[in-house]
Amino acid sequence: MSITNDVLTIAGNIGNDPTGNETRSGKVVINFRVATSSGYFDQRTGAWVDGVTNWYAVSAFGKLAEHAKASLHRGDPVIVVGRLRQKEWEANGKKGIDIELTADAIGHDLRRGTSAFVRRPRPEQASVPPAGDDAPAFDEPTAADHEAWADAGLRPAGGPDSDDPAGESRDDALTFA
């Protein structure tokens, strides 16, 4: 049985680093799992009580997959909107149901922290880069990206003023300045 028309919004934590791949037709895809919990505050005891944890397999395709792969990591709080698909399975004498979400939109849950957005120009909108070895690649952060991160109180992890013993800059990771 497969359900394909239901749209679902979930808020939870990423359970594994997203893994990238390509479909047979060459389209980029990423996969990761999201855990959602239904805890509540028990006023009698004055403590939080953990509820049931649901796990969802999430897939994203194309540009959404590329941007999510560069932005999301295990443990990040996220909100995912997507199309629900329920699949029954049987293997090794066991039966089960997988709940999968094909993502239409993914974002960090800003109730739980901050995030910095960097707009990536479409290749056809990007100006022609200068020739030579110093030409920036499409996915390399620009000076405007670094300014946006600094305005948000973030800086790339690594570099000369970081705690990284190797002193190597990682433009794919941000830390608070």
Accessible surface in RSA format (square Angstrom, percent):
REM  Atomic radii and reference values for relative SASA: ProtOr
REM  Chains: A
REM  Algorithm: Lee & Richards
REM  Probe-radius: 1.40
REM  Slices: 20
REM RES _ NUM      All-atoms   Total-Side   Main-Chain    Non-polar    All polar
REM                ABS   REL    ABS   REL    ABS   REL    ABS   REL    ABS   REL
RES MET A   1   146.79  76.0  92.05  60.9  54.74 130.3  78.52  66.8  68.27  90.5
RES SER A   2    68.85  58.2  39.41  52.6  29.44  67.8  35.23  75.0  33.62  47.1
RES ILE A   3    47.97  27.3  44.52  33.2   3.46   8.3  47.97  34.5   0.00   0.0
RES THR A   4    81.94  58.3  68.78  69.7  13.16  31.4  49.47  66.4  32.47  49.1
RES ASN A   5   134.27  92.6 110.61 106.9  23.66  57.0  33.47  80.5 100.80  97.4
RES ASP A   6    63.44  44.4  59.30  59.0   4.14   9.8  17.40  41.0  46.04  45.9
RES VAL A   7   102.48  67.4  70.85  64.1  31.63  76.2  70.85  61.6  31.63  85.8
RES LEU A   8    53.87  30.0  51.67  37.0   2.19   5.5  53.87  37.8   0.00   0.0
RES THR A   9    84.53  60.1  60.06  60.9  24.47  58.3  41.72  56.0  42.81  64.7
RES ILE A  10    11.33   6.4   6.88   5.1   4.45  10.7  11.28   8.1   0.06   0.2
RES ALA A  11    44.64  41.0  25.65  39.6  18.99  43.2  25.96  36.6  18.68  49.5
RES GLY A  12    10.72  13.2   0.00   N/A  10.72  13.2   9.42  25.9   1.30   2.9
RES ASN A  13    54.09  37.3  53.85  52.0   0.24   0.6  11.03  26.6  43.06  41.6
RES ILE A  14     2.89   1.6   0.00   0.0   2.89   7.0   0.00   0.0   2.89   7.8
RES GLY A  15    23.92  29.5   0.00   N/A  23.92  29.5   9.73  26.7  14.20  31.8
RES ASN A  16    50.97  35.1  50.03  48.3   0.94   2.3  32.53  78.3  18.44  17.8
RES ASP A  17    80.01  56.0  74.31  74.0   5.71  13.5  27.66  65.1  52.35  52.2
RES PRO A  18     4.61   3.4   2.66   2.4   1.95   7.1   2.66   2.2   1.95  12.1
RES THR A  19    79.67  56.7  76.95  78.0   2.72   6.5  65.33  87.8  14.34  21.7
RES GLY A  20    41.64  51.3   0.00   N/A  41.64  51.3  12.57  34.5  29.07  65.1
RES ASN A  21   103.66  71.5  90.26  87.2  13.40  32.3  14.84  35.7  88.82  85.8
RES GLU A  22   112.42  64.5  92.62  70.1  19.81  47.2  25.99  50.3  86.44  70.6
RES THR A  23    45.85  32.6  32.12  32.6  13.72  32.7  40.05  53.8   5.80   8.8
RES ARG A  24   253.20 106.3 209.41 106.7  43.79 104.3  91.47 125.0 161.73  98.0
RES SER A  25   105.53  89.2  62.28  83.1  43.24  99.6  58.70 125.0  46.83  65.6
RES GLY A  26    41.24  50.9   0.00   N/A  41.24  50.9  21.83  59.9  19.41  43.5
RES LYS A  27   111.15  54.2 103.03  63.2   8.13  19.4  59.06  53.2  52.09  55.5
RES VAL A  28    45.26  29.8  43.75  39.6   1.51   3.6  43.75  38.0   1.51   4.1
RES VAL A  29    15.01   9.9  15.01  13.6   0.00   0.0  15.01  13.0   0.00   0.0
RES ILE A  30     0.88   0.5   0.88   0.7   0.00   0.0   0.88   0.6   0.00   0.0
RES ASN A  31    59.85  41.3  59.49  57.5   0.36   0.9  24.43  58.8  35.42  34.2
RES PHE A  32     3.72   1.9   0.00   0.0   3.72   9.7   2.31   1.4   1.41   4.0
RES ARG A  33   109.58  46.0 109.58  55.9   0.00   0.0  43.59  59.6  65.98  40.0
RES VAL A  34     0.09   0.1   0.09   0.1   0.00   0.0   0.09   0.1   0.00   0.0
RES ALA A  35    17.74  16.3  14.04  21.7   3.70   8.4  14.04  19.8   3.70   9.8
RES THR A  36    20.43  14.5  19.25  19.5   1.18   2.8  14.98  20.1   5.44   8.2
RES SER A  37    81.27  68.7  45.12  60.2  36.15  83.3  29.50  62.8  51.77  72.5
RES SER A  38    73.53  62.1  58.95  78.7  14.58  33.6  53.83 114.6  19.70  27.6
RES GLY A  39    39.74  49.0   0.00   N/A  39.74  49.0  11.67  32.0  28.07  62.9
RES TYR A  40   122.65  57.3 119.38  67.9   3.27   8.5  89.38  67.2  33.27  41.0
RES PHE A  41    95.06  47.6  76.21  47.2  18.85  49.1  76.21  46.2  18.85  54.0
RES ASP A  42    21.15  14.8  18.11  18.0   3.04   7.2   4.79  11.3  16.36  16.3
RES GLN A  43   158.79  88.8 131.74  96.3  27.05  64.4  37.47  79.8 121.31  92.0
RES ARG A  44   212.68  89.3 171.64  87.5  41.04  97.7  82.02 112.1 130.66  79.2
RES THR A  45    91.29  64.9  55.87  56.6  35.42  84.4  62.69  84.2  28.60  43.2
RES GLY A  46    48.80  60.2   0.00   N/A  48.80  60.2  21.55  59.1  27.25  61.0
RES ALA A  47    49.29  45.3  44.57  68.8   4.72  10.7  49.29  69.4   0.00   0.0
RES TRP A  48   184.66  74.1 158.53  76.7  26.13  61.4 135.90  72.5  48.77  79.1
RES VAL A  49    51.25  33.7  47.52  43.0   3.73   9.0  50.79  44.1   0.46   1.2
RES ASP A  50   136.52  95.6 112.19 111.7  24.33  57.5  31.49  74.1 105.03 104.7
RES GLY A  51    29.09  35.9   0.00   N/A  29.09  35.9  15.82  43.4  13.27  29.7
RES VAL A  52   109.88  72.3 101.83  92.2   8.05  19.4 108.21  94.0   1.66   4.5
RES THR A  53    63.54  45.2  42.13  42.7  21.41  51.0  22.69  30.5  40.86  61.8
RES ASN A  54    73.66  50.8  70.29  67.9   3.37   8.1  11.12  26.8  62.54  60.4
RES TRP A  55   117.13  47.0  97.84  47.4  19.29  45.3  79.51  42.4  37.62  61.0
RES TYR A  56    31.93  14.9  31.91  18.2   0.02   0.0   5.48   4.1  26.45  32.6
RES ALA A  57    32.09  29.5  30.78  47.5   1.31   3.0  31.10  43.8   0.99   2.6
RES VAL A  58     1.09   0.7   0.00   0.0   1.09   2.6   0.03   0.0   1.06   2.9
RES SER A  59    29.06  24.6  28.95  38.6   0.11   0.3   6.06  12.9  23.01  32.2
RES ALA A  60     0.00   0.0   0.00   0.0   0.00   0.0   0.00   0.0   0.00   0.0
RES PHE A  61    73.90  37.0  62.76  38.9  11.14  29.0  62.90  38.1  11.00  31.5
RES GLY A  62    18.67  23.0   0.00   N/A  18.67  23.0  18.67  51.2   0.00   0.0
RES LYS A  63   100.83  49.2  94.80  58.2   6.03  14.4  79.95  72.0  20.88  22.2
RES LEU A  64    48.25  26.9  41.41  29.6   6.84  17.2  44.54  31.3   3.71  10.0
RES ALA A  65     0.00   0.0   0.00   0.0   0.00   0.0   0.00   0.0   0.00   0.0
RES GLU A  66    69.51  39.9  59.42  45.0  10.09  24.0  26.33  50.9  43.18  35.3
RES HIS A  67    83.53  45.7  81.38  56.6   2.15   5.5  60.24  62.1  23.30  27.1
RES ALA A  68     5.87   5.4   0.92   1.4   4.95  11.3   5.48   7.7   0.39   1.0
RES LYS A  69    98.81  48.2  88.89  54.5   9.92  23.6  51.03  45.9  47.78  50.9
RES ALA A  70    67.13  61.7  47.78  73.7  19.34  44.0  56.77  79.9  10.36  27.4
RES SER A  71    56.14  47.4  42.91  57.3  13.23  30.5  24.02  51.1  32.12  45.0
RES LEU A  72     6.23   3.5   4.77   3.4   1.46   3.7   4.77   3.3   1.46   3.9
RES HIS A  73    80.69  44.1  80.69  56.1   0.00   0.0  58.80  60.6  21.89  25.5
RES ARG A  74   170.14  71.4 150.19  76.6  19.95  47.5  35.52  48.5 134.63  81.6
RES GLY A  75    44.16  54.5   0.00   N/A  44.16  54.5  29.72  81.6  14.44  32.3
RES ASP A  76    30.11  21.1  28.98  28.8   1.13   2.7   1.83   4.3  28.28  28.2
RES PRO A  77    28.38  20.7  28.38  25.9   0.00   0.0  28.38  23.4   0.00   0.0
RES VAL A  78     0.17   0.1   0.10   0.1   0.07   0.2   0.10   0.1   0.07   0.2
RES ILE A  79    62.34  35.5  60.13  44.8   2.21   5.3  60.13  43.3   2.21   6.0
RES VAL A  80     0.00   0.0   0.00   0.0   0.00   0.0   0.00   0.0   0.00   0.0
RES VAL A  81    48.74  32.1  48.74  44.1   0.00   0.0  48.74  42.4   0.00   0.0
RES GLY A  82     0.00   0.0   0.00   N/A   0.00   0.0   0.00   0.0   0.00   0.0
RES ARG A  83   103.92  43.6 103.00  52.5   0.91   2.2  37.70  51.5  66.21  40.1
RES LEU A  84    28.66  16.0  28.01  20.0   0.65   1.6  28.01  19.7   0.65   1.8
RES ARG A  85    90.26  37.9  90.26  46.0   0.00   0.0  17.89  24.4  72.37  43.9
RES GLN A  86    35.52  19.9  35.52  26.0   0.00   0.0   0.08   0.2  35.44  26.9
RES LYS A  87    80.26  39.2  79.15  48.6   1.10   2.6  44.63  40.2  35.63  38.0
RES GLU A  88   105.50  60.6  80.50  60.9  24.99  59.5  19.98  38.6  85.52  69.8
RES TRP A  89   103.27  41.4  90.43  43.8  12.84  30.1  98.97  52.8   4.30   7.0
RES GLU A  90   120.56  69.2  89.07  67.4  31.48  75.0  26.80  51.8  93.76  76.5
RES ALA A  91    52.00  47.8  42.28  65.2   9.73  22.1  50.21  70.7   1.79   4.8
RES ASN A  92   153.30 105.7 110.78 107.1  42.52 102.4  37.82  91.0 115.48 111.6
RES GLY A  93    77.87  96.0   0.00   N/A  77.87  96.0  36.29  99.6  41.58  93.1
RES LYS A  94   143.04  69.8 139.49  85.6   3.55   8.4  86.14  77.5  56.90  60.6
RES LYS A  95   161.58  78.8 132.03  81.0  29.55  70.4  75.49  68.0  86.09  91.7
RES GLY A  96    20.66  25.5   0.00   N/A  20.66  25.5  18.15  49.8   2.51   5.6
RES ILE A  97    97.87  55.7  70.74  52.7  27.13  65.4  70.74  50.9  27.13  73.6
RES ASP A  98    66.00  46.2  63.97  63.7   2.03   4.8   8.11  19.1  57.89  57.7
RES ILE A  99    52.23  29.7  45.56  33.9   6.67  16.1  45.56  32.8   6.67  18.1
RES GLU A 100    43.57  25.0  43.57  33.0   0.00   0.0  10.99  21.3  32.58  26.6
RES LEU A 101     0.94   0.5   0.00   0.0   0.94   2.4   0.20   0.1   0.73   2.0
RES THR A 102    33.21  23.6  33.08  33.5   0.13   0.3  10.06  13.5  23.15  35.0
RES ALA A 103     6.65   6.1   0.00   0.0   6.65  15.1   0.00   0.0   6.65  17.6
RES ASP A 104    75.76  53.1  47.78  47.6  27.98  66.2  28.12  66.2  47.64  47.5
RES ALA A 105    49.50  45.5  46.69  72.1   2.81   6.4  49.26  69.4   0.24   0.6
RES ILE A 106    32.56  18.5   2.75   2.1  29.80  71.8   4.73   3.4  27.83  75.5
RES GLY A 107    32.40  40.0   0.00   N/A  32.40  40.0  30.17  82.8   2.23   5.0
RES HIS A 108    56.43  30.8  40.79  28.3  15.65  40.0  28.82  29.7  27.61  32.1
RES ASP A 109     4.41   3.1   2.87   2.9   1.54   3.6   0.06   0.1   4.35   4.3
RES LEU A 110   117.42  65.4  94.43  67.6  22.99  57.8  95.16  66.8  22.26  59.9
RES ARG A 111   187.87  78.9 145.87  74.4  42.00 100.0  85.47 116.8 102.39  62.1
RES ARG A 112   135.87  57.0  97.39  49.6  38.48  91.6  45.08  61.6  90.78  55.0
RES GLY A 113    41.06  50.6   0.00   N/A  41.06  50.6  35.33  97.0   5.73  12.8
RES THR A 114   102.22  72.7  71.10  72.1  31.12  74.2  72.37  97.2  29.84  45.1
RES SER A 115    51.83  43.8  22.76  30.4  29.07  67.0  14.83  31.6  37.00  51.8
RES ALA A 116    25.53  23.5   1.49   2.3  24.03  54.7   5.41   7.6  20.12  53.3
RES PHE A 117   152.84  76.5 130.40  80.8  22.44  58.4 134.13  81.3  18.71  53.5
RES VAL A 118    28.86  19.0  11.80  10.7  17.05  41.1  14.36  12.5  14.50  39.3
RES ARG A 119   184.20  77.3 167.71  85.5  16.49  39.3  62.01  84.8 122.19  74.1
RES ARG A 120    65.80  27.6  46.93  23.9  18.87  44.9   8.83  12.1  56.97  34.5
RES PRO A 121    61.57  44.9  56.22  51.2   5.35  19.5  60.91  50.3   0.65   4.1
RES ARG A 122   149.46  62.8 147.03  74.9   2.44   5.8  32.52  44.4 116.94  70.9
RES PRO A 123    79.88  58.2  63.16  57.6  16.72  60.8  65.50  54.1  14.37  89.3
RES GLU A 124   138.17  79.3  98.48  74.5  39.69  94.5  69.84 135.1  68.33  55.8
RES GLN A 125   122.46  68.5  90.03  65.8  32.42  77.2  34.56  73.6  87.90  66.7
RES ALA A 126    41.82  38.5  23.04  35.6  18.78  42.7  27.49  38.7  14.34  38.0
RES SER A 127    98.50  83.2  76.53 102.1  21.97  50.6  54.48 116.0  44.02  61.7
RES VAL A 128   139.74  92.0 116.41 105.4  23.32  56.2 118.76 103.2  20.98  56.9
RES PRO A 129    76.45  55.7  62.30  56.8  14.15  51.4  66.86  55.2   9.59  59.6
RES PRO A 130    84.83  61.8  71.09  64.8  13.74  49.9  83.29  68.8   1.54   9.6
RES ALA A 131   101.33  93.2  68.97 106.4  32.37  73.6  78.09 110.0  23.25  61.6
RES GLY A 132    55.97  69.0   0.00   N/A  55.97  69.0  35.12  96.4  20.85  46.7
RES ASP A 133   159.27 111.6 122.30 121.7  36.96  87.4  43.58 102.6 115.69 115.4
RES ASP A 134   121.70  85.2  91.64  91.2  30.06  71.1  50.75 119.4  70.95  70.8
RES ALA A 135    34.97  32.2  17.17  26.5  17.80  40.5  17.17  24.2  17.80  47.2
RES PRO A 136    70.51  51.4  57.21  52.2  13.30  48.4  59.80  49.4  10.71  66.6
RES ALA A 137    56.98  52.4  42.29  65.3  14.69  33.4  52.51  73.9   4.47  11.8
RES PHE A 138    83.45  41.8  58.88  36.5  24.57  63.9  68.25  41.4  15.21  43.5
RES ASP A 139    99.25  69.5  87.38  87.0  11.87  28.1  34.22  80.5  65.03  64.9
RES GLU A 140    87.91  50.5  85.73  64.9   2.19   5.2  31.09  60.1  56.82  46.4
RES PRO A 141    25.41  18.5   8.95   8.2  16.46  59.8   8.95   7.4  16.46 102.3
RES THR A 142    69.08  49.1  61.94  62.8   7.14  17.0  65.23  87.6   3.85   5.8
RES ALA A 143    79.84  73.4  64.95 100.2  14.89  33.9  70.34  99.1   9.50  25.2
RES ALA A 144    69.58  64.0  59.65  92.1   9.93  22.6  62.30  87.7   7.28  19.3
RES ASP A 145    10.53   7.4   9.62   9.6   0.91   2.1   0.91   2.1   9.62   9.6
RES HIS A 146    66.95  36.6  62.58  43.5   4.37  11.2  44.55  45.9  22.40  26.1
RES GLU A 147   118.34  67.9 115.15  87.1   3.20   7.6  40.05  77.5  78.29  63.9
RES ALA A 148    39.92  36.7  29.96  46.2   9.95  22.6  35.36  49.8   4.56  12.1
RES TRP A 149    11.54   4.6  11.54   5.6   0.00   0.0  10.07   5.4   1.47   2.4
RES ALA A 150    65.61  60.3  48.21  74.4  17.40  39.6  49.77  70.1  15.84  42.0
RES ASP A 151   130.29  91.3  92.07  91.6  38.22  90.4  33.41  78.6  96.87  96.6
RES ALA A 152    48.09  44.2  20.47  31.6  27.62  62.8  33.78  47.6  14.31  37.9
RES GLY A 153    30.71  37.9   0.00   N/A  30.71  37.9  28.09  77.1   2.63   5.9
RES LEU A 154    15.39   8.6  13.91  10.0   1.48   3.7  13.91   9.8   1.48   4.0
RES ARG A 155    66.06  27.7  65.26  33.3   0.80   1.9  27.90  38.1  38.17  23.1
RES PRO A 156    25.15  18.3  21.86  19.9   3.29  12.0  21.86  18.0   3.29  20.4
RES ALA A 157    18.28  16.8  16.98  26.2   1.30   3.0  18.26  25.7   0.03   0.1
RES GLY A 158     8.58  10.6   0.00   N/A   8.58  10.6   1.59   4.4   7.00  15.7
RES GLY A 159     8.54  10.5   0.00   N/A   8.54  10.5   7.52  20.6   1.01   2.3
RES PRO A 160   141.13 102.9 103.77  94.6  37.36 135.8 113.50  93.7  27.63 171.7
RES ASP A 161   107.63  75.4  77.85  77.5  29.78  70.4  48.00 113.0  59.63  59.5
RES SER A 162    25.58  21.6   5.51   7.3  20.07  46.2   6.20  13.2  19.37  27.1
RES ASP A 163   148.51 104.0 120.00 119.4  28.51  67.4  45.34 106.7 103.17 102.9
RES ASP A 164    52.95  37.1  37.56  37.4  15.40  36.4  18.64  43.9  34.31  34.2
RES PRO A 165   139.66 101.8  96.19  87.7  43.47 158.0 109.33  90.3  30.33 188.5
RES ALA A 166    70.66  65.0  34.59  53.4  36.07  82.1  46.18  65.0  24.48  64.9
RES GLY A 167    36.71  45.3   0.00   N/A  36.71  45.3  17.58  48.3  19.13  42.8
RES GLU A 168   114.69  65.8 109.74  83.0   4.94  11.8  36.23  70.1  78.46  64.1
RES SER A 169    73.18  61.8  44.35  59.2  28.83  66.4  34.23  72.9  38.95  54.6
RES ARG A 170   120.80  50.7 116.50  59.4   4.30  10.2  52.70  72.0  68.11  41.3
RES ASP A 171    58.88  41.2  45.65  45.4  13.24  31.3  11.27  26.5  47.62  47.5
RES ASP A 172    88.15  61.7  67.16  66.8  21.00  49.6  42.26  99.5  45.89  45.8
RES ALA A 173    20.16  18.5  15.86  24.5   4.30   9.8  20.16  28.4   0.00   0.0
RES LEU A 174    62.55  34.8  32.32  23.1  30.23  76.0  32.32  22.7  30.23  81.3
RES THR A 175    53.20  37.8  47.90  48.6   5.30  12.6  53.20  71.5   0.00   0.0
RES PHE A 176   142.68  71.4 128.24  79.4  14.44  37.6 128.24  77.7  14.44  41.3
RES ALA A 177    94.26  86.7  34.59  53.4  59.67 135.7  58.98  83.1  35.28  93.5
END  Absolute sums over single chains surface
CHAIN  1 A    12426.9       9570.1       2856.7       6793.2       5633.7
END  Absolute sums over all chains
TOTAL         12426.9       9570.1       2856.7       6793.2       5633.7
